[in-house]
Amino acid sequence: LRLTFPDGRPAQVDDLRELRQELDLWHGVIVSRFVFDGQPVSVQTACHPRQDIVAIRIRSPLVAAGRVEKLAQQVA
């Protein structure tokens, strides 16, 4: 996940505020929440119970602003 400031500078870990992470081990889901540049970000990561598959959902006003980029790739 790459976050950027309005001027294009990449975010650093110290730029994230109000970090919270919850693990739902029963359902195989991790929900991470934080605030970056005054905007909330929620990242939900889920794994398939029987296959090597991970899914990610990102919710934030920063997505529509083009300031969030997923850096995931499919691995065969």
Short mmCIF file of the C-alpha atoms (twelve columns), coordinates in Angstrom:
data_MODEL
# 
_entry.id   MODEL 
# 
loop_
_atom_site.group_PDB 
_atom_site.id 
_atom_site.type_symbol 
_atom_site.label_atom_id 
_atom_site.label_alt_id 
_atom_site.label_comp_id 
_atom_site.label_asym_id 
_atom_site.label_seq_id 
_atom_site.Cartn_x 
_atom_site.Cartn_y 
_atom_site.Cartn_z 
_atom_site.pdbx_PDB_model_num 
ATOM 1  C CA . LEU A 1  0.000   0.000   0.000  1 
ATOM 2  C CA . ARG A 2  1.476   3.327   -1.029 1 
ATOM 3  C CA . LEU A 3  0.052   6.560   0.371  1 
ATOM 4  C CA . THR A 4  1.068   9.976   -0.910 1 
ATOM 5  C CA . PHE A 5  0.688   13.575  0.215  1 
ATOM 6  C CA . PRO A 6  -1.038  16.049  -2.151 1 
ATOM 7  C CA . ASP A 7  2.401   17.147  -3.440 1 
ATOM 8  C CA . GLY A 8  3.262   13.537  -4.366 1 
ATOM 9  C CA . ARG A 9  5.644   12.816  -1.491 1 
ATOM 10 C CA . PRO A 10 5.294   9.249   -0.211 1 
ATOM 11 C CA . ALA A 11 4.031   8.696   3.329  1 
ATOM 12 C CA . GLN A 12 6.299   7.329   6.007  1 
ATOM 13 C CA . VAL A 13 5.210   5.183   8.956  1 
ATOM 14 C CA . ASP A 14 5.523   8.196   11.274 1 
ATOM 15 C CA . ASP A 15 2.884   10.020  9.167  1 
ATOM 16 C CA . LEU A 16 0.175   7.541   10.231 1 
ATOM 17 C CA . ARG A 17 -1.960  8.381   13.267 1 
ATOM 18 C CA . GLU A 18 -4.499  6.560   15.411 1 
ATOM 19 C CA . LEU A 19 -3.330  3.111   14.314 1 
ATOM 20 C CA . ARG A 20 -5.630  0.234   15.242 1 
ATOM 21 C CA . GLN A 21 -5.607  -3.364  14.088 1 
ATOM 22 C CA . GLU A 22 -8.083  -6.126  14.868 1 
ATOM 23 C CA . LEU A 23 -7.721  -9.819  14.064 1 
ATOM 24 C CA . ASP A 24 -10.790 -12.012 13.599 1 
ATOM 25 C CA . LEU A 25 -9.000  -15.338 13.650 1 
ATOM 26 C CA . TRP A 26 -12.242 -17.286 13.309 1 
ATOM 27 C CA . HIS A 27 -13.033 -15.672 9.932  1 
ATOM 28 C CA . GLY A 28 -9.432  -15.084 8.797  1 
ATOM 29 C CA . VAL A 29 -9.820  -11.301 8.578  1 
ATOM 30 C CA . ILE A 30 -7.568  -8.472  9.740  1 
ATOM 31 C CA . VAL A 31 -8.964  -4.931  9.826  1 
ATOM 32 C CA . SER A 32 -6.395  -2.128  10.040 1 
ATOM 33 C CA . ARG A 33 -7.506  1.457   10.609 1 
ATOM 34 C CA . PHE A 34 -5.479  4.655   10.725 1 
ATOM 35 C CA . VAL A 35 -5.549  8.329   9.813  1 
ATOM 36 C CA . PHE A 36 -3.233  9.746   7.161  1 
ATOM 37 C CA . ASP A 37 -3.094  13.461  6.350  1 
ATOM 38 C CA . GLY A 38 -6.344  13.974  8.258  1 
ATOM 39 C CA . GLN A 39 -8.238  11.289  6.290  1 
ATOM 40 C CA . PRO A 40 -9.415  7.914   7.639  1 
ATOM 41 C CA . VAL A 41 -8.135  4.729   6.013  1 
ATOM 42 C CA . SER A 42 -9.535  1.235   6.567  1 
ATOM 43 C CA . VAL A 43 -7.802  -1.828  5.133  1 
ATOM 44 C CA . GLN A 44 -9.512  -5.201  5.379  1 
ATOM 45 C CA . THR A 45 -7.352  -8.234  4.586  1 
ATOM 46 C CA . ALA A 46 -8.936  -11.678 4.300  1 
ATOM 47 C CA . CYS A 47 -7.578  -15.099 3.483  1 
ATOM 48 C CA . HIS A 48 -9.363  -18.050 1.938  1 
ATOM 49 C CA . PRO A 49 -9.801  -20.890 4.442  1 
ATOM 50 C CA . ARG A 50 -8.533  -23.650 2.135  1 
ATOM 51 C CA . GLN A 51 -6.560  -21.984 -0.665 1 
ATOM 52 C CA . ASP A 52 -3.570  -19.650 -0.866 1 
ATOM 53 C CA . ILE A 53 -5.703  -16.595 -1.674 1 
ATOM 54 C CA . VAL A 54 -5.665  -13.191 -0.001 1 
ATOM 55 C CA . ALA A 55 -8.121  -10.362 -0.708 1 
ATOM 56 C CA . ILE A 56 -7.714  -6.714  0.278  1 
ATOM 57 C CA . ARG A 57 -10.355 -3.972  0.525  1 
ATOM 58 C CA . ILE A 58 -9.290  -0.351  1.019  1 
ATOM 59 C CA . ARG A 59 -11.810 2.289   2.070  1 
ATOM 60 C CA . SER A 60 -10.805 5.937   2.275  1 
ATOM 61 C CA . PRO A 61 -11.520 9.299   0.621  1 
ATOM 62 C CA . LEU A 62 -7.857  9.118   -0.419 1 
ATOM 63 C CA . VAL A 63 -8.688  6.352   -2.928 1 
ATOM 64 C CA . ALA A 64 -10.920 8.661   -5.011 1 
ATOM 65 C CA . ALA A 65 -8.267  11.377  -4.737 1 
ATOM 66 C CA . GLY A 66 -5.694  9.012   -6.302 1 
ATOM 67 C CA . ARG A 67 -3.487  9.120   -3.213 1 
ATOM 68 C CA . VAL A 68 -3.640  5.374   -2.427 1 
ATOM 69 C CA . GLU A 69 -1.996  2.763   -4.583 1 
ATOM 70 C CA . LYS A 70 -2.196  -0.989  -4.048 1 
ATOM 71 C CA . LEU A 71 1.156   -2.641  -4.559 1 
ATOM 72 C CA . ALA A 72 -0.128  -6.192  -4.723 1 
ATOM 73 C CA . GLN A 73 0.662   -8.745  -7.356 1 
ATOM 74 C CA . GLN A 74 -0.720  -12.117 -8.183 1 
ATOM 75 C CA . VAL A 75 1.613   -14.995 -7.475 1 
ATOM 76 C CA . ALA A 76 1.022   -18.234 -9.326 1 
# 
